[in-house]
């Protein structure tokens, strides 16, 4: 088949990884352009992926390259506008999370995709991660209700702190990162979320007025399951307990465990944000003396893909969706649902009250 022509918009960390994925999957994809505001950024990536044409402006690039696929890896406040132009212009879309800044805009994109018979894949990277798939699978064997405890804090400085501040021009950490982990919770429970509450703290005067860089949300599901997610960004954040992924049910628990010190590089190491390395499964089964009868099970996941490998898996999923006309209705419904929850959490944090999700 003729390779799908791809225009990559945004050449930062995620955009670079996805551009490398398209370049690696030659024969299926053909990179036809890179868009970034900074010439040095786009030129450096172009040299890495074979001298692809570069542009400073998306509209100009879209008109010049006429792509089959637009890969959106920009700041969240631009996602919806770029996706709408791409879909209306006949292109399929890969969009890094979140799909939009509001539920209404996200739903508009979903509706546009249906109307134009185009595919939209949202970059929920954990959905293609085999170890996280196993984590979810084991959690679903623990009975109901589930207690899901997750966080991802990052002690950032230099360019990472600059990136975080730019992200926080449009949304808080519990929105930007929270969609990943709320989506995981929804997969684990397959139950309707009914209410959400959140707290927040502004730990830096370098942020725009009204923004905060630490938040924690709590979500309750119809089946009685509960989950919390915590996210904080900045040079003041602690390196202690910054990565917690733990699920408890009536039958036992499963946890992502740093068994070999794999996270010794610290919270700023992007590869460590998706790594599991080991899952520890504990069962509550006991004998007449109330002693445990089953030893904890260790599931070794050290052969998991690295960050670029996961990005290739995401693009392979997009390829299958396009080539085989895969129905992405559930994928997009889940993307909108997780966005609805984290935006309600952001509202709760700002207003100091619990939000009923209806």
WOBEL-V822327 format. One record per backbone hydrogen bond with DSSP energy under -1.0 kcal/mol. CO is the residue of the C=O (numbers start at 1). NH is the residue of the N-H. Records with the same first field share a line. If there is no record, write none. Layout:
BEGIN
CO: NH + NH
END
This chain:
BEGIN
4: 30
5: 68 + 69
6: 32
7: 71
8: 35
9: 73
12: 16
13: 17
14: 18
15: 19
16: 20
17: 21
18: 22
19: 23
20: 24
21: 25
25: 28 + 29
28: 4
30: 6
33: 8
34: 55
35: 10
38: 42
39: 43
40: 44
41: 45
42: 46
43: 47
44: 48
45: 49
46: 51
53: 34
55: 36
57: 61
58: 62
59: 63
60: 64
61: 65
62: 66
68: 92
69: 7
70: 94
71: 9
72: 96
75: 78
76: 79
78: 82
79: 83
80: 84
81: 85
82: 86
83: 87
84: 88
85: 89
86: 91
87: 90
92: 70
93: 121
94: 72
95: 123
102: 106
103: 107
104: 108
105: 109
106: 110
107: 111
108: 112
109: 113
110: 114
111: 115
112: 116
113: 118
119: 93
121: 95
122: 124
123: 125
124: 127
125: 128
129: 133
130: 134
131: 135
132: 136
133: 137
134: 138
135: 139
136: 140
138: 141
139: 142
142: 251
146: 226
147: 248
148: 228
149: 246
150: 230
154: 156 + 234
157: 160
158: 162
159: 163
160: 164
161: 165
162: 166
163: 167
164: 168
166: 169
167: 170 + 171
172: 176
173: 177
175: 179
177: 180
178: 182
179: 183
180: 184
181: 185
182: 186
183: 187
184: 188
185: 189
186: 190
192: 222
194: 357
195: 220
196: 355
197: 218
199: 216
201: 214
208: 211
213: 233
214: 201
215: 231
216: 199
217: 229
218: 197
219: 227
220: 194 + 195
221: 224
225: 221
226: 148
227: 219
228: 150
229: 217
230: 152
231: 215
232: 154
234: 237
242: 153
244: 151
245: 256
246: 149
247: 254
248: 147
249: 252
251: 284
252: 249
253: 282
254: 247
255: 280
257: 259
261: 264
263: 266
266: 269
270: 273
276: 278
277: 301
278: 257
279: 299
280: 255
281: 297
282: 253
285: 293
287: 290
291: 287
297: 281
299: 279
301: 304
306: 310
307: 311
308: 312
309: 313
310: 314
311: 315
312: 316
313: 317
314: 318
315: 319
316: 320
317: 321
318: 322
319: 323
320: 324
321: 326
328: 332
329: 333
330: 334
331: 335
332: 336
333: 337
334: 338
335: 339
336: 340
337: 341
338: 342
339: 343
340: 344
341: 345
342: 346
343: 347
344: 348
345: 349
346: 350
347: 351
348: 352 + 353
355: 196
END
